[in-house]
């Protein structure tokens, strides 16, 4: 059960996934069109995210048998069912970003380097 919870949280909070989900929500798009909508994403990151989402059943990849191969990506019905949650979560994150960054800066400035966190 914990594995399922972790994967769900990773899906909902994963920046590439939520960004891609909202970018492709309206209609199928080609790779170049998706990259254009998501500023700052590398081809490698976009490819990895699309593959992971396809594997998880969140994206459907359609290859057209044409002289110049064309591939389009669309959200699956499973991803569409999560879309309202993803959109609201993205809105919350955008509204909360300044507060989160301020908290991170306060926390980081109070760390005593002599008492560093140790991972076991």
N, C-alpha and C positions, 0 to 999 in steps of 0.2 A: 504493500500500500504506500509506503514512503517513497518508493521509486516512482509511482504514478504521480504523487503529489509534487515531487521534485521536477519531473518532466512538465507537469502542468504549469508550475511557477516559471520554469525556464521558458516555456512557450509564451506565456503572458508578459513576462518581463524582458524577454530577449529583444534587444533593440532592433537587430536586423529583421527578426520575424515580424514584430509589430509594424515596423516601418514598411516592410514589403507587403504585409497583409493590407494595410490601408492604401498603398500605392496601386495594388491590383484589384481593389474591391469593385470597381465599376464595370470593367470589361477586360477580356483577355489582352495581354500585351506581349510584345516581343522583348527579348533581352535588352536591346538598346533602348527601347522606350521605358522599361523599368529603371534602367541605370540613369536615364535622363531625369526621371521623377525623384530618384533618391540621390540627392547631391552628396558627394564625398565618399560614396561606396566604391570599393575597388571591384574589378571584374572577378577576382578570386573570391572575395567575400560574398558577392552576389551569387556566384555559381554555387558556392558551398551552401548558402542559405536556401536557394531554390532546390537543390538536391535533397537537403535535409527535410524541407517542407513537403517535397514530393514523396519522399520515403515515409513520412508520417501521415500521408493522406490528406495534406492540407492544400496542396497545389496539384493541379492537373496540367501535364505537359502534352501538348498536341503538336505532332510533326506533320507538316503538309508535304505530300509527295509532289513536289514541283521541280522545275528545272533548277532553280536556285532554292535550296531547302529553306523552309520557313518554319520556325518553332514559336508557338505562343504558350503563355502561361496564364492560367486562370485559377481563381480560388475554387476549391472543392466545396461541396455542400457542408462538409464538416467545418471547414474554416469560416464559411459564411455564417454558420450558427454561432460562432464565437465573435463575429465581427462587432456587435454592439458592445461587448465587454472590452475588446481590444481598443475600440475608438474611445470609450470613456477612460480607460486606463492611460491612453496616450494623452488625452486632454489633461488628466490629473498630473501626469508627469511633466507636461509642458508648463502648467501653472505652478508646480511645486519645485521646479528646477532651481530657481534662485535660493529658496530656503534650504534645499538639500545641499547645494554647493556651499552655502554659508556655514551650515552645520559641519560639513566635511573640513572646511578650513579651520573652524574653531577647534575641532577635535584634533586635527593634525598639528596645530600650533601648540597644543597642550601636551603633546607626547614628549616625555622625558627620554632622550636617547639612551640614558643609562638603564632604563627599565623598558626595554623594547618587548614587543609581543613575541612570544615564542610559540611556534606551531609544533604540536607533538605528532 
